[in-house]
Amino acid sequence: MNNIKEQKIKTQDKESLLAMVSHDLKNPVSSGIMALKLLQDAKLSPLNTYQTEILESLMFGFKYMKNLIENVLDRYKLENKVYYLHKVPVNFILFLNSTIDECKYLLSDKQQTVKILSDLKDTNIEIDILEITRAINNLLSNSAKYSPANSEIIIKLFEKNNNLCMSIENKGCNFQLDNPNEIFDKFVSVSKDSKSLASGLGLYIVKEIITTHGGKVFVESEFGKFTRFTITLPRK
């Protein structure tokens, strides 16, 4: 019994240390992103094509690190019950377009595009803007990663049982799971790319964010053809 207790304490200590290190890394990474943005604006001096490509590559790396750090911090908050929502009313389509715009470099890396199809009669909803932004960013990142170059990611908005629903579908699917929803489990990564730094936390975080909002998320896929994530969100 003592060994189990000691192991639990050690695990908690490791989690706390990981959260602290992640928190300390967040500010310098964010500062790096801001510095790169200044350079990309080319206000200091004109950039040639080679310099522009280097800055874009650095920006992608910094944003990827920022996403990993935030995933670790979110997981810590969720599992330590310090996760709170701050819901505000928004026009979901305007919010979605703004969120997609933040991912434009991620999509441009493989010349991918996003198409929005909406059947919504009412676009208003109350959400925690920061958290739903993170959920959508994680879903888009996942779709972009596993979708081929020059492909189109389709986002459909519709209503069901007074819920606002959104599906994100990309072409291609290179994973097979006995239970597709296992993909939302903690530390599950289906990446077979040896260069990938996938943490296996992105989709876990998506599920926790949507569930905390009172919604649901699930995945449908057909090997080699498509992957579709669908989330449902109550209006309030």
VOPAGU-2260 file (C-alpha; in pm, 1 decimal, decimal comma):
REM VOPAGU-2260
SITE   aa  ch    i         X         Y         Z
SITE  MET   A    0       0,0       0,0       0,0
SITE  ASN   A    1     285,2     237,7      89,1
SITE  ASN   A    2     452,7     166,6    -245,1
SITE  ILE   A    3     132,3     257,9    -428,3
SITE  LYS   A    4     100,4     580,6    -229,6
SITE  GLU   A    5     464,7     669,3    -293,1
SITE  GLN   A    6     424,0     602,4    -664,3
SITE  LYS   A    7     114,1     823,3    -672,9
SITE  ILE   A    8     303,2    1106,1    -501,3
SITE  LYS   A    9     592,6    1069,9    -746,8
SITE  THR   A   10     352,0    1082,3   -1040,7
SITE  GLN   A   11     184,4    1393,5    -900,7
SITE  ASP   A   12     524,5    1556,0    -849,8
SITE  LYS   A   13     620,1    1479,8   -1211,3
SITE  GLU   A   14     290,1    1623,7   -1334,7
SITE  SER   A   15     341,5    1939,9   -1128,4
SITE  LEU   A   16     698,5    1978,7   -1256,3
SITE  LEU   A   17     584,4    1926,9   -1616,0
SITE  ALA   A   18     312,0    2187,9   -1570,8
SITE  MET   A   19     556,3    2437,6   -1419,4
SITE  VAL   A   20     815,3    2388,0   -1695,2
SITE  SER   A   21     545,4    2417,3   -1962,3
SITE  HIS   A   22     415,5    2737,0   -1802,4
SITE  ASP   A   23     766,9    2884,3   -1792,7
SITE  LEU   A   24     822,8    2795,2   -2158,4
SITE  LYS   A   25     498,6    2956,5   -2271,8
SITE  ASN   A   26     612,2    3319,2   -2237,3
SITE  PRO   A   27     943,3    3292,5   -2428,3
SITE  VAL   A   28     774,5    3093,7   -2705,6
SITE  SER   A   29     499,0    3357,6   -2731,3
SITE  SER   A   30     765,6    3629,8   -2737,9
SITE  GLY   A   31     944,4    3445,2   -3017,2
SITE  ILE   A   32     623,6    3436,2   -3219,5
SITE  MET   A   33     573,7    3809,7   -3174,8
SITE  ALA   A   34     933,5    3879,0   -3281,0
SITE  LEU   A   35     892,0    3666,3   -3592,3
SITE  LYS   A   36     570,8    3850,3   -3678,1
SITE  LEU   A   37     760,6    4179,1   -3668,4
SITE  LEU   A   38    1021,2    4039,3   -3905,3
SITE  GLN   A   39     755,2    3895,9   -4135,6
SITE  ASP   A   40     586,8    4234,2   -4163,3
SITE  ALA   A   41     903,9    4344,3   -4344,2
SITE  LYS   A   42     877,0    4689,6   -4187,6
SITE  LEU   A   43    1234,7    4674,5   -4066,3
SITE  SER   A   44    1378,1    4582,6   -4406,4
SITE  PRO   A   45    1259,0    4404,5   -4723,4
SITE  LEU   A   46    1291,2    4026,2   -4721,5
SITE  ASN   A   47    1399,5    3809,1   -5010,3
SITE  THR   A   48    1226,7    3479,4   -5093,2
SITE  TYR   A   49    1480,1    3267,4   -4904,3
SITE  GLN   A   50    1450,5    3480,1   -4588,3
SITE  THR   A   51    1071,0    3468,8   -4608,6
SITE  GLU   A   52    1074,6    3087,4   -4628,9
SITE  ILE   A   53    1306,6    3063,3   -4327,7
SITE  LEU   A   54    1080,9    3289,8   -4120,6
SITE  GLU   A   55     772,1    3090,6   -4219,9
SITE  SER   A   56     944,0    2769,0   -4116,8
SITE  LEU   A   57    1046,9    2919,7   -3783,0
SITE  MET   A   58     696,6    3054,0   -3725,6
SITE  PHE   A   59     546,8    2711,6   -3789,4
SITE  GLY   A   60     789,7    2555,4   -3540,2
SITE  PHE   A   61     718,7    2815,6   -3272,0
SITE  LYS   A   62     341,0    2781,2   -3314,0
SITE  TYR   A   63     370,7    2403,3   -3296,0
SITE  MET   A   64     567,9    2430,4   -2970,7
SITE  LYS   A   65     309,8    2673,5   -2833,7
SITE  ASN   A   66      32,8    2426,6   -2914,2
SITE  LEU   A   67     216,7    2140,6   -2739,7
SITE  ILE   A   68     278,2    2355,1   -2432,3
SITE  GLU   A   69     -85,0    2461,2   -2412,7
SITE  ASN   A   70    -198,8    2099,8   -2449,0
SITE  VAL   A   71      17,3    1996,6   -2153,0
SITE  LEU   A   72    -113,5    2284,7   -1942,7
SITE  ASP   A   73    -474,4    2212,1   -2038,2
SITE  ARG   A   74    -434,9    1846,9   -1945,6
SITE  TYR   A   75    -292,9    1945,2   -1607,4
SITE  LYS   A   76    -582,3    2185,0   -1542,9
SITE  LEU   A   77    -839,9    1926,8   -1647,0
SITE  GLU   A   78    -703,5    1649,9   -1429,5
SITE  ASN   A   79    -654,5    1875,0   -1129,3
SITE  LYS   A   80   -1004,9    2021,1   -1149,8
SITE  VAL   A   81    -886,9    2378,6   -1208,4
SITE  TYR   A   82   -1052,5    2412,7   -1545,8
SITE  TYR   A   83   -1320,3    2681,7   -1575,3
SITE  LEU   A   84   -1521,6    2810,4   -1867,2
SITE  HIS   A   85   -1592,2    3175,8   -1939,0
SITE  LYS   A   86   -1877,8    3166,5   -2188,0
SITE  VAL   A   87   -1975,1    3468,4   -2394,9
SITE  PRO   A   88   -2225,0    3504,1   -2683,6
SITE  VAL   A   89   -2070,9    3493,9   -3031,9
SITE  ASN   A   90   -2169,0    3468,2   -3395,2
SITE  PHE   A   91   -2023,3    3124,2   -3460,8
SITE  ILE   A   92   -1956,2    3171,3   -3833,1
SITE  LEU   A   93   -1763,7    3494,6   -3776,0
SITE  PHE   A   94   -1576,7    3325,7   -3491,2
SITE  LEU   A   95   -1500,7    3020,0   -3707,0
SITE  ASN   A   96   -1364,8    3229,5   -3995,8
SITE  SER   A   97   -1138,0    3414,0   -3754,9
SITE  THR   A   98   -1014,1    3085,9   -3606,6
SITE  ILE   A   99    -942,7    2937,9   -3949,8
SITE  ASP   A  100    -748,9    3250,9   -4042,5
SITE  GLU   A  101    -515,3    3183,6   -3750,1
SITE  CYS   A  102    -432,8    2846,1   -3906,6
SITE  LYS   A  103    -361,0    2978,9   -4255,0
SITE  TYR   A  104      12,8    2907,0   -4243,1
SITE  LEU   A  105     -48,3    2553,4   -4119,2
SITE  LEU   A  106    -277,4    2498,3   -4418,3
SITE  SER   A  107     -57,6    2679,8   -4671,1
SITE  ASP   A  108     232,9    2447,9   -4588,0
SITE  LYS   A  109      61,6    2178,4   -4800,6
SITE  GLN   A  110    -146,2    2417,9   -5011,8
SITE  GLN   A  111    -466,3    2303,6   -4842,8
SITE  THR   A  112    -789,8    2499,7   -4836,0
SITE  VAL   A  113   -1094,1    2506,3   -4607,2
SITE  LYS   A  114   -1451,2    2526,7   -4730,5
SITE  ILE   A  115   -1740,6    2610,0   -4496,1
SITE  LEU   A  116   -2091,7    2484,2   -4570,4
SITE  SER   A  117   -2360,6    2612,0   -4334,3
SITE  ASP   A  118   -2723,6    2512,1   -4281,7
SITE  LEU   A  119   -2753,1    2712,5   -3960,9
SITE  LYS   A  120   -3064,6    2920,4   -3909,8
SITE  ASP   A  121   -2925,5    3067,5   -3591,6
SITE  THR   A  122   -2550,1    3136,4   -3575,7
SITE  ASN   A  123   -2551,5    3263,4   -3216,9
SITE  ILE   A  124   -2410,4    3053,0   -2935,2
SITE  GLU   A  125   -2245,1    3095,3   -2594,2
SITE  ILE   A  126   -1896,1    2947,4   -2573,6
SITE  ASP   A  127   -1560,8    2996,4   -2409,5
SITE  ILE   A  128   -1386,8    3159,8   -2705,5
SITE  LEU   A  129   -1031,7    3064,7   -2604,5
SITE  GLU   A  130   -1112,9    2700,6   -2536,5
SITE  ILE   A  131   -1328,3    2638,0   -2845,5
SITE  THR   A  132   -1058,6    2810,3   -3052,0
SITE  ARG   A  133    -810,5    2558,3   -2912,2
SITE  ALA   A  134   -1043,8    2268,8   -2988,8
SITE  ILE   A  135   -1094,6    2381,2   -3350,0
SITE  ASN   A  136    -722,8    2449,9   -3393,6
SITE  ASN   A  137    -643,5    2097,1   -3276,0
SITE  LEU   A  138    -900,8    1946,4   -3511,9
SITE  LEU   A  139    -778,7    2153,7   -3807,3
SITE  SER   A  140    -418,8    2067,9   -3725,0
SITE  ASN   A  141    -507,7    1700,0   -3720,1
SITE  SER   A  142    -697,6    1727,8   -4051,3
SITE  ALA   A  143    -414,2    1917,3   -4219,2
SITE  LYS   A  144    -156,4    1667,0   -4096,9
SITE  TYR   A  145    -332,9    1358,5   -4230,4
SITE  SER   A  146    -481,7    1511,2   -4545,0
SITE  PRO   A  147    -281,4    1510,4   -4871,3
SITE  ALA   A  148    -134,5    1823,0   -5027,4
SITE  ASN   A  149    -359,2    2041,9   -5242,9
SITE  SER   A  150    -670,0    1894,8   -5082,8
SITE  GLU   A  151    -980,3    2060,0   -4941,7
SITE  ILE   A  152   -1096,1    2033,1   -4581,3
SITE  ILE   A  153   -1473,9    2056,9   -4557,1
SITE  ILE   A  154   -1641,6    2211,8   -4252,7
SITE  LYS   A  155   -2018,0    2166,3   -4227,4
SITE  LEU   A  156   -2237,3    2354,7   -3981,0
SITE  PHE   A  157   -2585,2    2228,9   -3900,8
SITE  GLU   A  158   -2841,0    2205,1   -3623,0
SITE  LYS   A  159   -2961,1    1899,0   -3435,9
SITE  ASN   A  160   -3178,2    1884,1   -3123,7
SITE  ASN   A  161   -3118,7    2255,1   -3060,4
SITE  ASN   A  162   -2744,0    2197,4   -3068,8
SITE  LEU   A  163   -2500,1    2369,2   -3299,7
SITE  CYS   A  164   -2307,0    2095,2   -3479,0
SITE  MET   A  165   -1984,6    2114,2   -3675,7
SITE  SER   A  166   -1808,0    1844,8   -3875,8
SITE  ILE   A  167   -1453,3    1871,5   -4010,0
SITE  GLU   A  168   -1376,8    1625,9   -4288,2
SITE  ASN   A  169   -1049,7    1569,0   -4467,2
SITE  LYS   A  170    -955,8    1337,1   -4749,2
SITE  GLY   A  171    -742,3    1041,3   -4660,0
SITE  CYS   A  172    -717,9     823,5   -4350,2
SITE  ASN   A  173    -404,9     627,3   -4264,1
SITE  PHE   A  174    -510,8     475,2   -3934,5
SITE  GLN   A  175    -735,0     192,3   -3824,2
SITE  LEU   A  176    -865,8     148,3   -3470,2
SITE  ASP   A  177   -1087,6    -128,4   -3338,1
SITE  ASN   A  178   -1280,6     141,0   -3154,5
SITE  PRO   A  179   -1246,6     471,0   -3348,1
SITE  ASN   A  180   -1325,0     678,7   -3038,4
SITE  GLU   A  181   -1007,3     545,6   -2875,4
SITE  ILE   A  182    -839,4     824,3   -3069,5
SITE  PHE   A  183    -964,3    1065,7   -2801,5
SITE  ASP   A  184    -786,8     877,2   -2522,3
SITE  LYS   A  185    -491,0    1039,6   -2352,5
SITE  PHE   A  186    -149,6     985,9   -2515,3
SITE  VAL   A  187    -297,3     805,0   -2816,7
SITE  SER   A  188    -121,5     909,2   -3136,1
SITE  VAL   A  189    -181,3     742,7   -3471,1
SITE  SER   A  190     110,4     919,9   -3637,5
SITE  LYS   A  191     349,3     685,7   -3815,0
SITE  ASP   A  192     581,8     966,1   -3913,3
SITE  SER   A  193     909,5     918,0   -3728,1
SITE  LYS   A  194     970,0    1294,4   -3750,4
SITE  SER   A  195     639,0    1373,7   -3583,2
SITE  LEU   A  196     638,2    1526,7   -3235,2
SITE  ALA   A  197     277,7    1429,1   -3171,7
SITE  SER   A  198     200,5    1427,8   -2800,7
SITE  GLY   A  199    -119,6    1227,8   -2819,9
SITE  LEU   A  200    -291,9    1502,9   -2621,2
SITE  GLY   A  201    -454,2    1714,4   -2893,9
SITE  LEU   A  202    -770,4    1510,8   -2947,3
SITE  TYR   A  203    -792,6    1426,2   -2578,4
SITE  ILE   A  204    -801,6    1800,5   -2507,8
SITE  VAL   A  205   -1067,6    1848,7   -2777,8
SITE  LYS   A  206   -1291,6    1590,2   -2612,2
SITE  GLU   A  207   -1247,3    1742,6   -2266,5
SITE  ILE   A  208   -1320,3    2096,0   -2391,3
SITE  ILE   A  209   -1633,7    1990,1   -2578,6
SITE  THR   A  210   -1753,9    1768,9   -2292,2
SITE  THR   A  211   -1702,7    2052,4   -2043,6
SITE  HIS   A  212   -1924,0    2267,5   -2268,6
SITE  GLY   A  213   -2193,1    2000,6   -2238,1
SITE  GLY   A  214   -2136,3    1876,2   -2592,6
SITE  LYS   A  215   -2010,7    1561,2   -2763,0
SITE  VAL   A  216   -1741,0    1472,8   -3014,4
SITE  PHE   A  217   -1696,1    1162,7   -3225,7
SITE  VAL   A  218   -1502,8    1044,1   -3527,9
SITE  GLU   A  219   -1593,4     854,0   -3843,8
SITE  SER   A  220   -1338,6     726,3   -4092,5
SITE  GLU   A  221   -1280,4     495,1   -4383,0
SITE  PHE   A  222    -924,4     381,5   -4437,3
SITE  GLY   A  223    -764,8     556,7   -4732,8
SITE  LYS   A  224   -1071,3     769,9   -4804,4
SITE  PHE   A  225   -1175,0    1018,6   -4534,2
SITE  THR   A  226   -1174,1    1116,9   -4169,2
SITE  ARG   A  227   -1459,4    1318,8   -4020,8
SITE  PHE   A  228   -1473,4    1470,1   -3672,4
SITE  THR   A  229   -1809,6    1598,4   -3551,1
SITE  ILE   A  230   -1877,3    1809,2   -3243,3
SITE  THR   A  231   -2209,8    1916,7   -3094,3
SITE  LEU   A  232   -2247,0    2222,5   -2872,5
SITE  PRO   A  233   -2553,2    2331,8   -2675,4
SITE  ARG   A  234   -2662,3    2688,0   -2747,3
SITE  LYS   A  235   -2602,2    2796,3   -2386,4
